[in-house]
């Protein structure tokens, strides 16, 4: 039976991911002896990865080539160890292989009846957002919309960030934020390579943003739960946040981002002024449809 388009793309991504992780390692840093001859391969050779993982060279080569082979959890773990993958990268590898990722500890339980709009509103004045695994906006509070310049037409955070200059330009270091966003998105979307909506989203982003295209092809992955963020707001100036995120269990892998004002800044006072100056309308941050553009 031939491979489906989604499976084929997932195996292609697996090959790219393994190749780029292999290329970043040098034999010396993992204790392999190197002959005096010139190496034509950047990083480790396939046979070196196979030796480190305790598997056959041909089998590992087939894995990189995207052949239809079954991979057990112990073998996946051994390959991850050989390539010195961090936890985020190892989870991404497991998802590409269709294996349940190793548990990362307790997560927030799924609450089918929980009104996420009420949750983000309770976080005021701190900006709060909730997104699904494709980073479609599920809920946001008034502070988040004012700080990041989000409007009713912003249905997907990636397309808004990469394709709307007025949002991109608000970040004090947009290149750093872009790299982090793409690396985090790759982790959350790993199970969607057979999803036409996901593939349409990637095509749209690549067509409209050279920066996204460049970062997407680095195959970098990151699942940071804590980070810092600075925004230059056109009305109140520099805002500094410590950003935290939580994953809610469930098929849509809903994630909440909470931006807490940095303690050593005047951000909290500026947020209060911003919220007071903006007329308050009834929030209409209903659950968004999945983006198709």
C-alpha positions as CSV (number, residue, x, y, z in Angstrom):
1,X,0.0,0.0,0.0
2,X,1.4,3.4,-1.0
3,X,2.1,6.0,1.6
4,X,-0.4,8.8,2.1
5,X,0.6,12.4,1.3
6,X,0.6,13.2,5.0
7,X,2.7,10.2,6.0
8,X,5.2,10.9,3.2
9,X,5.6,14.5,4.3
10,X,6.1,13.4,7.9
11,X,8.8,11.0,6.9
12,X,10.4,13.6,4.8
13,X,10.4,16.0,7.8
14,X,11.9,13.2,9.9
15,X,14.7,12.8,7.4
16,X,15.5,16.5,7.4
17,X,15.3,16.6,11.2
18,X,17.7,13.7,11.7
19,X,20.1,15.0,9.0
20,X,20.3,18.5,10.6
21,X,20.8,17.1,14.1
22,X,23.6,14.8,12.8
23,X,25.3,17.6,11.0
24,X,25.6,19.8,14.1
25,X,27.7,17.2,16.0
26,X,31.4,16.7,15.7
27,X,33.1,13.3,16.3
28,X,35.4,15.0,18.9
29,X,32.7,16.3,21.1
30,X,31.1,12.9,21.6
31,X,34.4,11.1,22.0
32,X,34.9,9.4,18.6
33,X,38.4,9.1,17.2
34,X,38.9,10.8,13.9
35,X,41.3,9.8,11.1
36,X,43.7,12.4,9.7
37,X,41.9,12.2,6.3
38,X,39.6,15.0,5.3
39,X,35.9,14.4,6.1
40,X,33.4,15.3,3.4
41,X,30.4,14.9,5.7
42,X,29.6,17.8,8.1
43,X,29.1,16.5,11.6
44,X,28.7,12.8,12.2
45,X,28.4,10.1,9.5
46,X,25.4,7.9,9.4
47,X,27.5,4.9,10.5
48,X,28.8,6.8,13.5
49,X,25.2,7.5,14.6
50,X,24.3,3.9,14.1
51,X,27.2,2.7,16.3
52,X,26.4,5.2,19.0
53,X,22.7,4.1,19.0
54,X,23.6,0.4,18.8
55,X,21.7,-0.2,15.6
56,X,22.6,-1.2,12.0
57,X,24.0,1.4,9.6
58,X,21.6,0.3,6.8
59,X,18.6,0.5,9.2
60,X,19.5,4.0,10.3
61,X,20.1,5.0,6.7
62,X,16.6,3.8,5.9
63,X,15.3,5.9,8.8
64,X,16.9,9.1,7.5
65,X,15.6,8.3,4.0
66,X,12.1,8.1,5.2
67,X,11.5,4.4,4.4
68,X,8.4,2.7,5.8
69,X,10.0,0.9,8.8
70,X,8.7,0.4,12.3
71,X,10.6,2.1,15.1
72,X,10.2,0.9,18.7
73,X,10.4,3.3,21.7
74,X,13.7,2.0,22.9
75,X,15.3,2.4,19.5
76,X,13.9,6.0,19.2
77,X,15.3,6.8,22.6
78,X,18.7,5.3,21.6
79,X,18.8,7.4,18.4
80,X,17.9,10.5,20.4
81,X,20.7,9.8,22.8
82,X,23.2,9.3,20.0
83,X,22.2,12.6,18.4
84,X,22.3,14.4,21.8
85,X,18.7,15.6,21.5
86,X,17.4,17.7,24.2
87,X,13.9,17.0,25.7
88,X,12.0,19.1,23.2
89,X,13.8,17.6,20.3
90,X,13.3,14.0,21.6
91,X,9.6,14.6,22.0
92,X,9.5,16.0,18.5
93,X,11.3,12.9,17.2
94,X,8.7,10.7,19.0
95,X,5.8,12.6,17.4
96,X,7.3,12.3,13.9
97,X,7.7,8.5,14.5
98,X,4.1,8.2,15.8
99,X,5.3,7.2,19.3
100,X,3.8,8.6,22.4
101,X,6.3,11.2,23.7
102,X,7.9,10.6,27.1
103,X,5.9,12.3,29.9
104,X,7.2,15.7,30.8
105,X,5.5,15.8,34.2
106,X,2.1,17.0,35.3
107,X,0.0,19.1,32.9
108,X,-3.2,21.0,33.5
109,X,-6.1,18.5,33.2
110,X,-8.6,18.8,30.4
111,X,-11.7,20.8,31.4
112,X,-14.3,20.4,28.6
113,X,-16.7,22.8,30.3
114,X,-14.1,25.4,31.2
115,X,-14.8,28.8,29.7
116,X,-11.3,29.8,28.6
117,X,-12.4,33.4,27.9
118,X,-13.3,33.7,31.5
119,X,-9.9,32.3,32.5
120,X,-7.9,34.8,30.4
121,X,-10.1,37.7,31.6
122,X,-9.3,36.7,35.2
123,X,-5.6,37.2,34.4
124,X,-6.0,41.0,33.8
125,X,-4.0,43.2,33.7
126,X,-1.5,40.6,32.5
127,X,-2.0,39.8,28.8
128,X,-3.2,36.2,28.3
129,X,-3.8,34.1,25.2
130,X,-5.0,30.6,24.5
131,X,-4.1,28.8,21.2
132,X,-4.6,25.4,19.8
133,X,-1.8,23.2,18.3
134,X,-1.8,25.1,15.0
135,X,-1.6,28.4,17.0
136,X,-5.1,29.4,16.0
137,X,-6.3,31.9,18.6
138,X,-8.9,30.3,20.9
139,X,-9.2,33.1,23.5
140,X,-7.5,36.3,24.5
141,X,-8.1,39.1,27.0
142,X,-8.3,42.8,26.4
143,X,-4.8,43.4,27.6
144,X,-3.3,40.9,25.1
145,X,-5.2,42.5,22.3
146,X,-4.1,46.0,23.2
147,X,-0.4,45.1,23.9
148,X,0.1,43.0,20.8
149,X,-2.2,44.9,18.5
150,X,-4.5,42.0,17.8
151,X,-7.9,42.6,16.1
152,X,-10.9,40.5,15.2
153,X,-9.2,39.5,11.9
154,X,-6.3,37.9,13.7
155,X,-7.2,34.2,13.8
156,X,-3.8,32.6,13.8
157,X,-0.8,34.0,15.8
158,X,1.8,33.0,13.3
159,X,0.2,34.6,10.3
160,X,-0.5,37.7,12.3
161,X,3.1,37.9,13.6
162,X,4.9,37.1,10.3
163,X,2.5,38.7,7.9
164,X,1.4,41.9,9.6
165,X,4.1,44.5,9.9
166,X,2.3,46.5,12.5
167,X,2.5,43.5,14.8
168,X,6.0,42.4,13.9
169,X,7.3,45.9,14.5
170,X,5.9,46.0,18.1
171,X,8.5,43.5,19.3
172,X,11.8,44.9,20.6
173,X,13.6,41.9,19.2
174,X,11.4,40.4,16.5
175,X,14.1,38.2,15.0
176,X,14.6,36.5,18.4
177,X,10.8,36.1,18.9
178,X,10.5,34.7,15.3
179,X,13.1,32.0,15.9
180,X,11.5,31.0,19.2
181,X,8.0,31.0,17.8
182,X,8.8,28.8,14.8
183,X,10.7,26.4,17.0
184,X,7.9,26.1,19.5
185,X,5.3,25.8,16.7
186,X,7.1,22.9,15.1
187,X,6.8,21.0,18.4
188,X,3.1,21.7,18.8
189,X,2.3,20.9,15.2
190,X,4.3,17.7,14.9
191,X,1.2,15.5,14.7
192,X,-0.4,17.5,11.8
193,X,1.7,16.6,8.8
194,X,-1.2,14.7,7.3
195,X,-3.6,17.6,8.0
196,X,-4.4,19.7,4.9
197,X,-5.2,22.7,7.0
198,X,-1.7,22.5,8.5
199,X,-0.1,22.2,5.1
200,X,-2.1,25.1,3.7
201,X,-1.0,27.2,6.7
202,X,2.7,26.4,6.0
203,X,2.4,27.1,2.3
204,X,0.7,30.5,3.1
205,X,3.4,31.5,5.6
206,X,6.2,30.5,3.3
207,X,4.6,32.4,0.4
208,X,4.1,35.6,2.5
209,X,7.2,35.6,4.8
210,X,10.8,35.0,3.8
211,X,11.8,35.0,7.4
212,X,9.3,32.2,8.3
213,X,10.6,30.2,5.3
214,X,14.2,30.6,6.4
215,X,13.4,29.5,10.0
216,X,11.1,26.7,9.0
217,X,13.9,25.0,7.1
218,X,16.3,25.0,10.0
219,X,14.1,22.3,11.6
220,X,14.9,23.7,15.1
221,X,12.6,22.7,17.9
222,X,11.9,24.2,21.3
223,X,9.3,23.8,23.9
224,X,10.2,26.6,26.3
225,X,7.7,27.0,29.2
226,X,9.4,30.2,30.4
227,X,10.8,33.1,28.4
228,X,11.1,36.9,28.3
229,X,9.5,39.3,25.9
230,X,9.7,43.0,25.3
231,X,7.2,45.1,23.3
232,X,7.4,48.7,22.2
233,X,3.9,49.9,22.4
234,X,3.0,53.0,20.3
235,X,1.2,54.7,23.2
236,X,2.9,53.7,26.5
237,X,6.4,52.7,25.3
238,X,8.5,49.7,26.4
239,X,6.7,46.8,28.1
240,X,8.7,44.0,29.6
241,X,7.2,40.5,30.4
242,X,8.1,37.2,31.8
243,X,6.1,34.7,29.7
244,X,4.9,31.4,31.0
245,X,2.9,28.7,29.2
246,X,0.8,25.7,30.2
247,X,-0.4,22.8,28.1
248,X,-3.9,21.5,28.6
249,X,-4.2,17.8,27.9
250,X,-6.6,16.9,25.1
251,X,-6.7,16.2,21.4
252,X,-6.2,19.8,20.4
253,X,-3.2,20.4,22.8
254,X,-4.6,23.7,23.9
255,X,-1.8,26.0,25.3
256,X,-2.2,29.1,27.5
257,X,0.4,31.9,27.4
258,X,0.5,34.3,30.3
259,X,2.6,37.5,30.1
260,X,3.5,38.6,33.6
261,X,4.9,42.2,33.9
262,X,8.6,42.1,34.8
263,X,9.0,43.0,38.5
264,X,11.9,45.5,37.9
265,X,10.0,47.5,35.2
266,X,7.1,49.9,35.2
267,X,5.1,47.6,32.9
268,X,2.3,47.0,35.4
269,X,1.6,50.7,35.8
270,X,1.6,51.2,32.0
271,X,-0.8,48.3,31.5
272,X,-3.2,49.9,34.0
273,X,-3.0,53.2,32.2
274,X,-3.5,51.5,28.8
275,X,-6.6,49.6,30.0
276,X,-8.1,52.7,31.6
277,X,-7.6,54.8,28.5
278,X,-9.2,52.2,26.2
279,X,-13.0,52.1,26.2
280,X,-14.2,48.8,27.5
281,X,-16.4,46.8,25.2
282,X,-17.9,43.4,25.8
283,X,-15.3,40.8,25.0
284,X,-16.1,38.8,22.0
285,X,-13.1,36.5,21.9
286,X,-15.0,33.4,21.0
287,X,-13.4,30.2,20.0
288,X,-11.8,30.8,16.6
289,X,-12.4,28.6,13.6
290,X,-9.3,26.8,12.4
291,X,-7.4,29.1,10.0
292,X,-7.5,28.2,6.4
293,X,-5.4,31.1,5.1
